[in-house]
């Protein structure tokens, strides 16, 4: 009862402190991300999408600017920013290039955040510091051919051999799979213990027996690299296990809770980017003697888009603020991702519609945004999984 009272008081304090005005520092971060997106990401974004070209130089510059370790403590090479600043930067990057945004999201939310919170000091010094500085990028390997939404059904195994584990199995749909240097791999150590027998390991590229599969041909986010990973008798040192034995499943779930804020912000950026293009086009395009924004059919579409994007933004801000306050974000993160991803899909479809035939042409960007939007309803927990998380949460209240 005392615990519930403390949680209620913390939520009450958070509500009382709620301020919808961004701080000067947050506005500077938002502007820096916007400038970078417009000057560094926009040129070549269509070509990268068409040829599935990873944004090597752009990601390198993102690291130099501190966008790959935004929330990591400066003592570990990070920028030490808050989660709201992270949402702001993610939205601006995703407005222009959702592929670059997902690289940023995985490195920040899944890899750096997990290592900073749960890794040993030695692991932080060896792996977190270069990741937070953006000198290298990381990948998070949970999904498998038969274990997507059901993360408890891990077929990849890590058998305890004494001074090391022997890793065997296959991971699917791994973002940054080909360009990462360090991988957090979730594997089953004790089948009898089910999810309590799962562990998380840090695996380095180039280790014997570790093979990276071909790059996937994708509908959207084609600039990001998505690969399968194959492990055959890969020796993983004991010191590369994260946390206590059997902590892997809890580690993965905790990391994904935070990761959903990143993907919600990516979805928000895709939606707001498409909306801005549609609004600009509607103010310029004329039909029946006037700009099409003056036609109710178009004006109402834009009004709906604007309202839905603002609502998604508030859900993202709320989840980020709760994360910074140390509250449980399983529900708020799931709500933000569920709603923002739906808004991204709906908004991009309408943006194409508003552009008419031009919306189907690559140079107007919105067709790419529509293709990019769909994955936000699938990865880091499908929309169906988010509804399970939310319904279980409200059932306990």
C-alpha positions in Angstrom: 0.0 0.0 0.0 2.9 2.3 0.9 4.5 1.5 -2.5 1.3 2.4 -4.4 1.0 5.7 -2.4 4.6 6.6 -3.3 3.9 5.9 -7.0 0.8 8.0 -6.9 2.6 10.9 -5.2 5.4 10.8 -7.8 2.8 10.9 -10.6 1.0 13.8 -8.9 4.3 15.8 -8.6 5.1 15.1 -12.2 1.6 16.4 -13.3 2.1 19.5 -11.1 5.4 20.2 -12.7 4.2 19.6 -16.2 5.2 22.4 -18.5 4.4 22.4 -22.2 7.0 25.0 -22.9 10.4 23.6 -24.0 13.5 24.9 -22.2 16.1 27.0 -24.0 18.4 24.0 -24.1 15.7 21.7 -25.6 14.9 24.3 -28.2 18.6 24.5 -29.1 18.8 20.7 -29.4 15.7 20.6 -31.6 17.1 23.3 -33.9 20.4 21.6 -34.1 18.7 18.3 -35.2 16.5 20.2 -37.7 19.5 22.0 -39.2 21.4 18.7 -39.5 18.4 16.9 -41.1 18.0 19.6 -43.7 21.6 20.2 -44.5 23.1 16.7 -44.1 20.2 14.2 -44.5 17.9 15.7 -47.1 20.5 15.8 -49.9 20.7 12.2 -51.2 17.8 10.8 -49.1 15.9 9.7 -52.3 19.0 8.1 -53.7 19.8 6.3 -50.5 16.3 4.9 -50.4 16.3 3.8 -54.0 19.7 2.0 -53.8 19.3 0.9 -50.1 22.5 2.8 -49.3 23.4 3.1 -45.6 24.1 6.7 -44.6 27.7 6.1 -43.5 28.9 9.7 -43.5 25.7 11.1 -42.1 25.7 8.6 -39.2 29.4 9.5 -38.5 28.4 13.1 -38.2 25.5 12.3 -36.0 28.0 10.6 -33.6 30.2 13.7 -33.7 27.2 15.9 -32.8 26.3 13.7 -29.8 23.1 12.2 -31.3 24.1 8.6 -30.9 24.6 8.7 -27.1 22.2 11.5 -26.2 21.0 10.3 -22.7 24.3 8.7 -21.6 26.2 10.3 -18.7 29.1 12.4 -20.0 31.5 10.3 -17.9 30.8 7.5 -20.4 31.1 9.7 -23.4 27.4 10.7 -23.8 25.7 14.0 -24.1 23.8 13.7 -20.8 20.5 15.0 -22.2 17.0 14.3 -21.0 14.5 12.0 -22.8 12.4 14.9 -24.0 15.4 16.3 -25.8 15.9 12.8 -27.4 12.2 12.8 -28.6 12.7 16.3 -30.1 15.9 15.3 -32.0 14.4 12.0 -33.1 11.3 13.7 -34.6 13.5 16.2 -36.5 15.7 13.5 -37.9 12.8 11.2 -38.9 11.0 14.1 -40.6 13.6 13.9 -43.3 15.1 10.4 -43.1 13.5 7.6 -41.1 16.4 5.3 -42.0 18.9 7.5 -40.2 16.4 7.9 -37.4 16.2 4.2 -36.7 20.0 3.9 -36.6 19.9 6.6 -34.0 17.0 5.0 -32.1 18.6 1.6 -31.8 22.0 2.9 -30.7 20.4 5.2 -28.1 17.4 3.3 -26.8 18.3 -0.3 -27.1 22.1 -0.5 -26.9 23.4 2.5 -24.9 20.5 2.7 -22.5 20.7 -1.0 -21.7 24.4 -1.0 -21.2 24.4 2.2 -19.0 21.7 0.8 -16.7 22.6 -2.9 -16.5 26.2 -3.4 -17.6 29.2 -3.8 -15.3 31.7 -0.9 -15.0 34.2 -2.9 -17.1 31.6 -3.4 -19.8 30.7 0.2 -19.8 34.3 1.4 -20.2 35.0 -1.1 -23.0 31.7 -1.0 -24.9 29.5 1.9 -23.8 32.0 4.7 -24.1 32.8 4.2 -27.9 29.1 3.6 -28.6 28.0 6.8 -26.8 30.7 8.8 -28.5 29.4 7.5 -31.9 32.8 6.0 -32.7 31.0 2.8 -33.5 27.3 1.7 -33.6 25.5 -1.2 -31.9 22.8 -3.6 -32.7 20.2 -5.4 -30.5 19.5 -9.0 -31.5 16.3 -10.5 -30.0 14.0 -11.5 -32.9 14.4 -15.0 -34.5 12.7 -16.9 -37.3 10.3 -18.3 -34.8 10.5 -15.7 -32.0 9.3 -12.3 -33.0 6.4 -11.1 -30.8 6.9 -14.2 -28.6 10.3 -13.2 -27.1 10.2 -16.1 -24.7 10.6 -18.7 -27.4 14.4 -18.2 -28.0 16.0 -20.9 -30.1 19.4 -19.3 -30.0 21.4 -21.0 -27.2 24.3 -20.0 -25.1 25.7 -23.1 -23.3 27.8 -22.6 -20.2 31.2 -24.2 -20.9 33.0 -23.0 -17.8 35.0 -19.8 -18.6 32.9 -19.0 -21.6 29.5 -19.6 -23.3 29.1 -21.4 -26.7 26.6 -19.4 -28.7 24.6 -21.1 -31.5 21.5 -19.9 -33.5 20.1 -17.3 -35.9 18.7 -13.9 -35.3 16.4 -12.1 -37.8 15.5 -8.5 -38.8 18.5 -7.0 -37.0 18.8 -3.2 -37.6 22.4 -2.0 -38.0 23.2 -5.7 -38.5 25.9 -5.2 -41.1 27.4 -2.0 -39.8 27.4 -2.5 -36.0 30.6 -3.3 -34.2 29.0 -4.6 -31.0 25.8 -6.7 -30.7 23.6 -7.4 -27.7 22.4 -10.9 -28.2 19.6 -12.6 -26.3 20.0 -16.3 -26.0 18.6 -19.3 -24.0 21.0 -20.8 -21.5 18.7 -23.1 -19.6 15.6 -24.4 -21.5 14.1 -25.9 -18.4 13.9 -22.5 -16.8 12.1 -21.0 -19.8 12.3 -17.2 -19.8 14.1 -17.3 -16.5 16.9 -19.2 -18.3 17.6 -16.4 -20.9 20.7 -14.3 -20.8 22.0 -11.2 -22.7 25.5 -11.1 -24.1 27.8 -8.6 -25.7 29.2 -10.0 -28.9 31.8 -8.4 -31.1 31.9 -8.4 -34.9 34.6 -10.6 -36.3 34.5 -13.3 -33.6 35.0 -16.8 -35.1 31.7 -18.5 -36.0 29.8 -15.2 -36.2 28.4 -14.6 -39.7 26.3 -11.7 -41.0 23.7 -12.7 -43.6 22.7 -10.8 -46.7 21.0 -7.4 -46.4 17.2 -7.7 -46.5 15.2 -6.1 -49.4 12.7 -4.0 -47.6 9.5 -2.0 -48.4 10.6 1.0 -46.3 13.5 2.4 -44.2 15.6 1.1 -47.1 18.6 3.2 -46.1 19.0 1.3 -42.8 20.7 -2.1 -43.0 18.7 -5.1 -41.8 20.4 -8.5 -41.7 20.1 -12.0 -40.2 22.9 -13.0 -37.9 24.2 -16.6 -37.7 26.2 -18.0 -34.7 28.0 -21.3 -34.9 30.0 -22.2 -31.7 30.9 -18.6 -31.0 32.9 -18.4 -27.8 31.5 -15.6 -25.6 33.6 -14.8 -22.5 31.8 -15.0 -19.2 32.5 -11.4 -18.6 30.4 -10.5 -21.6 27.2 -11.6 -20.0 25.0 -8.7 -18.9 23.8 -9.0 -15.3 23.2 -12.1 -13.3 22.5 -15.5 -14.8 18.9 -15.6 -16.1 18.5 -11.8 -16.3 18.3 -11.7 -20.1 14.6 -11.7 -20.5 14.0 -8.9 -18.0 16.9 -7.0 -19.6 15.2 -7.2 -23.0 11.8 -6.2 -21.7 13.2 -3.2 -19.8 15.2 -2.0 -22.8 12.2 -2.4 -25.1 10.1 -0.3 -22.8 12.5 2.6 -23.4 13.0 1.7 -27.0 9.3 2.2 -27.7 9.7 5.9 -27.0 12.4 6.1 -29.7 10.2 4.3 -32.3 7.2 6.4 -31.3 9.3 9.5 -31.9 10.4 8.1 -35.2 6.7 7.6 -36.2 5.9 11.1 -35.0 8.7 12.5 -37.2 7.5 10.6 -40.2 4.0 11.9 -39.7 5.0 15.5 -39.0 7.3 15.5 -42.0 4.6 14.3 -44.3 2.1 16.8 -42.9 4.5 19.7 -43.4 5.0 18.7 -47.1 1.2 18.2 -47.6 0.4 21.6 -46.0 3.0 23.4 -48.2 1.7 21.6 -51.3 -1.9 22.5 -50.4 -1.0 26.2 -50.2 0.7 26.2 -53.6 -1.4 23.8 -55.7 -4.4 25.4 -57.4 -7.6 23.7 -58.5 -11.0 25.2 -59.5 -9.5 28.7 -59.3 -8.0 28.6 -55.8 -5.4 26.9 -53.7 -6.6 23.5 -52.7 -6.3 24.3 -49.0 -9.3 26.4 -49.5 -11.4 23.4 -50.4 -13.0 21.8 -47.4 -12.1 18.3 -48.5 -8.4 19.1 -48.3 -8.7 21.5 -45.3 -10.4 18.9 -43.1 -7.8 16.3 -44.0 -5.1 18.7 -42.8 -7.0 19.6 -39.7 -7.3 16.0 -38.7 -3.6 15.4 -39.5 -2.6 18.4 -37.3 -4.7 17.3 -34.3 -3.6 13.7 -34.5 0.1 14.6 -34.7 -0.2 17.0 -31.7 -1.9 14.2 -29.7 0.9 11.8 -30.6 3.5 14.3 -29.7 2.0 14.8 -26.3 2.0 11.0 -25.7 5.7 10.9 -26.6 6.5 13.9 -24.3 4.6 12.3 -21.5 6.4 8.9 -21.8 9.7 10.7 -22.0 8.9 12.9 -19.0 7.9 9.8 -17.0 11.1 8.0 -18.0 13.1 11.0 -16.7 11.1 10.9 -13.5 12.0 7.3 -12.9 8.4 6.1 -13.3 7.3 2.8 -14.9 6.9 3.6 -18.6 5.6 0.2 -19.8 2.1 1.6 -20.3 3.0 5.2 -21.4 5.7 3.9 -23.8 3.3 1.4 -25.3 0.6 4.0 -25.7 2.9 6.5 -27.4 4.2 3.8 -29.9 0.7 2.4 -30.6 -0.8 5.8 -31.3 2.1 7.5 -33.0 2.6 4.6 -35.4 -1.1 4.7 -36.4 -0.9 8.4 -36.9 2.2 8.0 -39.1 0.4 5.5 -41.3 -2.8 7.5 -41.5 -1.0 10.8 -42.1 1.3 9.6 -44.8 -1.6 8.0 -46.7 -3.4 11.3 -46.6 -0.3 13.2 -47.6 0.0 11.1 -50.7 -3.7 11.7 -51.4 -3.4 15.4 -51.0 -0.5 15.4 -53.5 -2.6 13.5 -56.0 -0.5 12.0 -58.8 2.6 13.8 -57.6 2.3 11.9 -54.3 3.2 8.8 -56.2 6.4 10.3 -57.5 9.7 9.9 -55.6 10.8 13.5 -55.8 7.9 14.6 -53.6 9.1 12.4 -50.7 5.6 11.4 -49.3 5.5 8.0 -51.1 8.7 7.1 -49.3 7.3 8.3 -46.0 4.3 6.2 -46.5 6.5 3.1 -47.0 8.7 4.1 -44.0 5.7 4.5 -41.7 4.5 0.9 -41.9 7.4 -0.6 -40.0 6.7 1.6 -37.0 3.6 -0.6 -36.4 5.7 -3.7 -36.4 9.2 -3.5 -34.9 10.0 -3.2 -31.2 6.6 -4.7 -30.5 3.8 -4.8 -33.0 0.7 -2.7 -32.4 -1.1 -5.9 -31.2 1.6 -6.4 -28.6 1.3 -2.8 -27.4 -2.5 -3.4 -26.9 -1.6 -6.4 -24.8 0.8 -4.4 -22.7 -1.7 -1.5 -22.2 -4.7 -3.8 -21.5 -2.7 -5.8 -18.8 -1.6 -2.5 -17.3 -5.1 -1.0 -17.0 -6.5 -4.4 -15.7 -4.2 -4.0 -12.7 -5.5 -0.6 -11.7 
